[in-house]
């Protein structure tokens, strides 16, 4: 385990820094959209654009991670995220939209690059634990977004909160640049070309990868259901608490942070349990059932509830709705050939982020027409479907 600590730290740092921005924008959304003259429902549009940026990376990953190498790709991602924040700070709608795409693109690099580093430098028997610890950087970043980002937004303004979160990515890029030489490998030697990011063939590459590796299909479909649950919750929780329940942004940010911190603990625990059970897939099925229950719980949230009960409920939600990610990435790494881990991760996660991209706008539309409770009940049904996909896929594999 000791030999795995350095590669784990190398992938955990950018996961935290970029997650703070990816999740910080929705946390700051109530103040953010008002400050630049957008309606509250625009939160879903901005979330969708960030999802689009991530989908773009996963489709075009062959032109990024294999060309730059996983470590340099992470450094470039941190720099791109800071650029995206600079665009958003202008408050100009067009720049805000482009900045959202940049942040989503940068955040997505952590999946294929991080998986490649961990799969090449750590033992397979620890992947459930290590991949889950790596993904625990997401709730840590979310907690930073809720405490630091929302705190500064309340005390100063949303620009101060967003700029503070961007500082983590800038520091991370500098630290990654001085990591040991053995991690600065993995580049194909091809020249990086910006034009390759816009190659129309990128749109079908994930489908071709899954065609070559059909064992990834049930897990990829399940990840889409999980992403609907997590994406809707992360994008709208603070808006739901402020706009729907009438809480202040400071209180909503604190509740959001509790959810993120509990998901941090949950990710580590489920990774360890999955390794002990010897089955990441079985643990994912259990998480699907728990996430379904969490969505139903959110539908019951009320302004009449005591604050302590809202905090406790958010903690329960965090333990389930956002603890599946590391298990998913570990399962992909186990199913893919060693030389294809990065590409398999990018292709499978392409479908995950398709769901992340469409979930916030669809959830916002559902809220507009039917209210938050109905929207969360729909999320519960979708997440339960993720568990059914995994269960059905396991039966087919055993039958084969």
FIGUDO-80366 format. One record per residue (C-alpha): x, y, z; residue in one letter. Coordinates in steps of 0.25 Angstrom, whole numbers, padded with zeros to 4 digits, always signed. Layout:
% residues N
XYZA ...
***
This chain:
% residues 400
+0000+0000+0000X +0012+0009+0003X +0017+0009-0011X +0003+0013-0016X +0002+0026-0008X +0010+0035-0017X +0002+0031-0030X -0011+0032-0022X -0007+0046-0017X -0003+0050-0031X -0017+0047-0036X -0024+0052-0024X -0019+0066-0024X -0025+0070-0038X -0038+0062-0034X -0040+0071-0022X -0036+0084-0029X -0044+0082-0042X -0056+0077-0034X -0056+0089-0026X -0059+0097-0039X -0068+0087-0045X -0077+0087-0033X -0074+0101-0029X -0082+0107-0041X -0095+0100-0036X -0092+0104-0022X -0090+0118-0025X -0102+0118-0036X -0113+0125-0028X -0104+0138-0026X -0097+0135-0039X -0109+0135-0049X -0115+0147-0042X -0103+0155-0042X -0102+0154-0057X -0117+0156-0060X -0120+0141-0063X -0133+0134-0058X -0131+0123-0047X -0134+0112-0057X -0121+0116-0065X -0114+0108-0054X -0118+0096-0062X -0113+0102-0075X -0099+0105-0069X -0099+0091-0063X -0102+0085-0077X -0091+0093-0083X -0081+0088-0073X -0086+0074-0076X -0084+0076-0091X -0070+0080-0089X -0067+0067-0081X -0074+0059-0092X -0066+0066-0103X -0053+0062-0095X -0057+0047-0094X -0060+0047-0109X -0047+0054-0113X -0039+0047-0102X -0030+0040-0113X -0025+0054-0116X -0022+0058-0102X -0018+0048-0091X -0010+0038-0100X -0003+0050-0108X +0001+0058-0096X +0002+0046-0086X -0007+0046-0073X +0002+0055-0065X +0003+0066-0075X -0011+0065-0078X -0015+0067-0064X -0006+0080-0063X -0012+0085-0076X -0026+0082-0070X -0023+0091-0058X -0018+0102-0067X -0031+0101-0075X -0040+0101-0063X -0033+0114-0058X -0036+0120-0072X -0050+0116-0072X -0052+0123-0058X -0046+0136-0064X -0056+0136-0075X -0067+0134-0065X -0063+0145-0056X -0065+0155-0068X -0080+0153-0066X -0083+0153-0081X -0093+0143-0084X -0085+0137-0096X -0072+0137-0088X -0079+0130-0077X -0084+0119-0086X -0070+0117-0092X -0064+0117-0078X -0074+0106-0074X -0070+0097-0085X -0055+0099-0082X -0057+0095-0068X -0065+0083-0071X -0055+0079-0082X -0043+0081-0071X -0051+0073-0061X -0053+0061-0070X -0038+0059-0072X -0037+0054-0058X -0044+0041-0062X -0035+0035-0073X -0022+0041-0068X -0024+0037-0054X -0029+0023-0057X -0017+0021-0066X -0007+0026-0055X -0014+0017-0044X -0015+0005-0053X +0000+0006-0057X +0006+0009-0043X -0003+0001-0033X -0007-0013-0030X -0020-0019-0036X -0024-0024-0023X -0025-0010-0017X -0033-0004-0029X -0046-0003-0022X -0040+0004-0010X -0031+0013-0018X -0040+0017-0029X -0051+0020-0018X -0041+0029-0010X -0037+0036-0023X -0052+0039-0026X -0053+0044-0011X -0046+0056-0017X -0060+0060-0023X -0067+0062-0010X -0055+0068-0003X -0055+0078-0015X -0070+0080-0013X -0068+0083+0002X -0058+0093-0002X -0068+0099-0012X -0079+0100-0001X -0070+0105+0010X -0060+0114+0003X -0067+0118-0009X -0081+0120-0003X -0075+0127+0009X -0067+0137+0001X -0079+0139-0008X -0088+0142+0004X -0077+0152+0010X -0072+0158-0003X -0078+0154-0016X -0079+0141-0025X -0066+0146-0033X -0058+0145-0020X -0063+0131-0017X -0060+0126-0031X -0047+0132-0032X -0043+0126-0019X -0047+0112-0024X -0039+0114-0037X -0026+0117-0028X -0026+0102-0024X -0025+0098-0039X -0014+0108-0041X -0006+0102-0029X -0009+0088-0033X -0003+0090-0047X +0010+0096-0041X +0011+0084-0032X +0009+0073-0043X +0020+0080-0051X +0030+0076-0041X +0026+0061-0039X +0036+0050-0040X +0041+0047-0055X +0035+0033-0055X +0021+0039-0055X +0024+0048-0067X +0022+0036-0077X +0011+0030-0085X +0011+0040-0097X +0010+0034-0111X +0020+0043-0117X +0010+0049-0126X +0009+0064-0127X -0003+0071-0120X -0012+0077-0130X -0024+0086-0126X -0031+0083-0139X -0032+0068-0135X -0041+0072-0124X -0051+0076-0134X -0050+0064-0143X -0065+0059-0146X -0060+0044-0144X -0059+0047-0129X -0074+0046-0128X -0074+0031-0132X -0061+0027-0125X -0067+0023-0111X -0078+0015-0119X -0067+0007-0126X -0059+0005-0113X -0072-0001-0107X -0074-0010-0119X -0060-0015-0118X -0062-0017-0103X -0077-0021-0101X -0074-0025-0086X -0074-0010-0083X -0088-0008-0088X -0096-0011-0076X -0087-0003-0067X -0087+0009-0076X -0102+0008-0076X -0103+0007-0061X -0093+0019-0060X -0103+0028-0068X -0114+0025-0058X -0105+0028-0046X -0101+0041-0053X -0115+0045-0054X -0116+0044-0039X -0103+0051-0035X -0104+0061-0046X -0118+0066-0042X -0115+0066-0028X -0101+0073-0029X -0106+0084-0039X -0119+0087-0032X -0118+0085-0017X -0114+0099-0013X -0124+0105-0022X -0135+0095-0017X -0131+0099-0003X -0131+0114-0005X -0142+0116-0016X -0151+0104-0012X -0149+0104+0003X -0145+0119+0006X -0132+0116+0013X -0120+0126+0012X -0109+0123+0003X -0099+0121+0015X -0108+0111+0021X -0111+0104+0008X -0096+0103+0005X -0093+0097+0019X -0104+0086+0016X -0097+0084+0002X -0084+0082+0009X -0089+0072+0019X -0094+0064+0007X -0081+0065+0001X -0073+0061+0013X -0082+0049+0016X -0080+0044+0001X -0065+0045+0004X -0066+0036+0015X -0076+0027+0007X -0067+0026-0005X -0055+0021+0004X -0064+0011+0011X -0071+0005-0001X -0057+0003-0008X -0052-0004+0004X -0064-0013+0005X -0064-0016-0010X -0050-0021-0009X -0053-0029+0003X -0065-0035-0004X -0057-0037-0017X -0068-0030-0025X -0069-0016-0029X -0082-0019-0037X -0089-0025-0025X -0086-0012-0017X -0091-0003-0029X -0104-0011-0029X -0106-0008-0014X -0102+0007-0017X -0113+0008-0027X -0124+0003-0017X -0118+0013-0007X -0118+0025-0017X -0132+0022-0021X -0136+0024-0006X -0128+0037-0005X -0136+0043-0017X -0149+0039-0010X -0143+0046+0003X -0140+0058-0004X -0154+0059-0010X -0159+0059+0005X -0150+0071+0009X -0159+0082+0015X -0157+0097+0020X -0164+0092+0032X -0153+0082+0036X -0143+0086+0047X -0129+0090+0041X -0123+0078+0048X -0132+0069+0041X -0128+0075+0028X -0114+0074+0031X -0116+0059+0035X -0124+0056+0022X -0113+0062+0014X -0103+0053+0020X -0111+0041+0017X -0112+0046+0002X -0097+0048+0002X -0094+0034+0006X -0102+0028-0006X -0104+0037-0017X -0089+0040-0020X -0081+0028-0015X -0082+0019-0028X -0072+0027-0036X -0059+0020-0031X -0066+0006-0032X -0070+0009-0047X -0056+0013-0051X -0050+0001-0044X -0059-0008-0051X -0056-0002-0064X -0041-0004-0062X -0043-0018-0058X -0052-0021-0071X -0042-0014-0080X -0029-0019-0086X -0017-0012-0078X -0013-0005-0091X -0027+0000-0093X -0030+0005-0079X -0030+0020-0082X -0038+0019-0095X -0048+0009-0089X -0050+0019-0077X -0051+0031-0086X -0061+0023-0095X -0070+0018-0084X -0070+0031-0076X -0074+0038-0089X -0088+0032-0087X -0087+0035-0072X -0085+0050-0076X -0096+0050-0087X -0105+0047-0075X -0098+0058-0067X -0100+0068-0078X -0115+0065-0080X -0119+0063-0066X -0119+0077-0061X -0127+0083-0072X -0137+0072-0072X -0138+0073-0056X -0140+0088-0057X -0151+0086-0068X -0158+0076-0059X -0157+0086-0047X -0163+0097-0055X -0175+0088-0059X -0177+0079-0047X -0168+0084-0036X -0156+0078-0028X -0163+0066-0022X -0168+0061-0036X -0154+0063-0041X -0147+0055-0030X -0157+0044-0031X -0153+0043-0046X -0139+0042-0042X -0142+0031-0032X -0147+0022-0044X -0136+0025-0053X -0125+0021-0042X -0133+0009-0039X -0132+0005-0054X -0116+0006-0052X -0116-0005-0042X -0125-0013-0051X -0116-0011-0063X -0104-0017-0054X -0112-0028-0049X -0117-0032-0063X -0103-0031-0069X -0097-0040-0058X -0108-0051-0061X -0104-0050-0076X -0089-0052-0073X -0092-0064-0064X -0101-0070-0075X -0090-0068-0085X 
***
